[in-house]
Amino acid sequence: MLAINFKPFPNLTTENLSFRQLVPEDAKEIFKLRSDERVNQFLTRSQYKTLEEAGVFINKINRIITNGGGIYWAITKKNETSLIGTICFWNLQPENYRAEIGYELNPAYWKKGIMKEAIPKIIEYAFETMKLHSIEADVHPGNSQSITLLEKIGFVKEGHFKESTYFNGEFLDRVVYSLVNTKSGR
């Protein structure tokens, strides 16, 4: 079984991006993401109504990280501090060496290659540092941009589950993709 520990917090960088822990000052940008209809279109979560909800969320996420229950990065442009998106591993399954990936991006940065650069970096962290065997992505079947991105990175469709998730009074389909660490030797 995996031993999960995110202390010290793993700050990461790529050519154009930095990944850091959420801080209380991120509340305004988190609120923008989680209250934006475009960002939430394919997600099963309620849109935020107040800035206070964002602050509560940041505190909750940092407690989860401290307890080893998941890892959640703020994405910023390199050498800048303003959050433009987030990326995480959650639904950790230490006994299965598996986690689920999640990500969101401010629409002003869509179609600029941000996630195409971000996702491989945290996959590298997941496979090399966390020692995960596989990563799951649970995607709404209508989210063609996310599906295309995941497939380009190497994720493979595991299944399409018809009306398996109940949200806001309706049943929704979901598609599950996975990426296996072929170097893990498991």
ABEGO torsion letter per residue (X at the ends): XBBBBAOBBBBBBBAABBBBBBBAAAAAAAAAAAABAAAAAABBBBBBABAAAAAAAAAAAAAAAAAGAEBBBBBBBBGBABBABBBBBBGBBAAAGBBBBBBBBBAAABGAGAAAAAAAAAAAAAAAAAGBABBBBBBBAABAAAAAAAAAAGBBBABBBBGABBBGGBBBBBBBBBBBBAAAGX
